[in-house]
Amino acid sequence: MLWDILLVKILLFGPWLVVGALVVLLPRTTLGKALLQRLRRGGVDAEEFSRMAGELELLHQEMAEVQERLDFVESLAAQHRDALPAPRRSRTPTPPQTSRTPV
C-alpha cells in the first residue's frame, strides 16, 4: 500500500523534477549558453547558414575520401591474407589438459 502511493508520487512528480533540474542546470553549461545565445539572436541568418552548408559539404567529401581509402586498405589486407601460406602445425605435442579438482 505504501509502495503504491510512493510509486504514484514518483510517476506524477518525477518528470517535473527532471524538467525543473534541466531548467536550472542547462543554462549553466556550455551547451545551454550556446542555445540561449542562438535563441536570443533569433536563429541563423543566411550568411551563417551558407557557411555551415559549405562546411557540411566539405565534411561529406572528406568522409567519402576516407571511406574510399578504407575500402582500398581492406582489399589490400584481403589480398595479403589470401597470399599467406597456411599455418603449419607444431611438431611438439601439446600436453593433455587435465581437470584439477581441489584436494
C-alpha positions in Angstrom: 0.0 0.0 0.0 2.8 2.4 0.9 4.8 1.4 -2.2 1.8 2.1 -4.4 1.4 5.6 -3.0 5.2 6.2 -3.4 5.1 4.9 -6.9 2.2 7.2 -7.9 4.0 10.2 -6.4 7.2 9.3 -8.3 5.4 8.9 -11.5 3.5 12.2 -11.1 6.3 14.4 -9.8 9.4 12.7 -11.2 9.1 14.2 -14.7 8.5 17.6 -13.2 11.7 17.3 -11.1 13.7 16.4 -14.2 12.3 19.3 -16.1 13.0 21.6 -13.2 16.6 20.4 -12.9 17.1 20.9 -16.6 15.7 24.4 -16.5 18.0 25.3 -13.6 21.2 23.5 -14.7 21.1 23.7 -18.5 21.8 27.5 -18.8 24.9 27.0 -16.7 26.5 24.6 -19.2 28.4 25.5 -22.4 25.6 23.9 -24.5 23.0 25.8 -22.6 24.8 29.1 -23.1 25.1 28.4 -26.8 21.4 27.5 -27.1 20.4 30.7 -25.2 22.6 32.8 -27.4 21.1 31.2 -30.6 17.5 31.8 -29.3 18.3 35.4 -28.4 19.6 36.1 -31.9 16.6 34.6 -33.5 18.1 31.7 -35.3 20.7 31.5 -38.1 21.0 34.2 -40.8 21.5 33.4 -44.5 25.3 34.0 -44.4 25.9 31.7 -41.5 23.6 29.1 -43.0 25.5 29.1 -46.3 28.8 28.9 -44.3 27.6 25.9 -42.3 26.2 24.3 -45.5 29.7 24.7 -47.1 31.4 23.1 -44.1 28.9 20.2 -44.1 29.6 19.6 -47.8 33.4 19.7 -47.2 32.9 17.2 -44.3 30.8 15.0 -46.6 33.6 15.0 -49.3 36.3 14.2 -46.7 34.1 11.3 -45.3 33.7 9.9 -48.8 37.5 10.1 -49.3 38.2 8.3 -46.0 35.7 5.6 -47.0 37.5 5.0 -50.3 40.8 4.8 -48.5 39.3 2.3 -46.0 37.9 0.2 -48.9 41.4 0.2 -50.6 43.2 -0.9 -47.4 40.6 -3.6 -46.7 41.1 -5.0 -50.2 44.9 -5.0 -49.8 44.6 -6.8 -46.4 42.3 -9.4 -48.0 44.8 -10.0 -50.8 47.7 -10.4 -48.4 45.7 -12.7 -46.2 44.9 -14.9 -49.2 48.6 -14.9 -50.3 49.9 -16.1 -46.9 50.7 -19.8 -46.6 48.6 -22.0 -44.4 49.8 -22.1 -40.9 52.0 -25.1 -40.1 51.1 -27.4 -37.3 53.6 -27.6 -34.5 55.6 -30.8 -34.2 55.8 -30.7 -30.5 52.9 -32.4 -28.8 50.8 -30.3 -26.5 50.4 -31.7 -23.0 46.9 -33.1 -22.3 44.7 -30.9 -20.3 43.7 -32.4 -17.0 40.8 -31.3 -14.9 42.1 -30.5 -11.5 39.9 -31.0 -8.6 40.6 -29.2 -5.3 42.0 -31.5 -2.7 
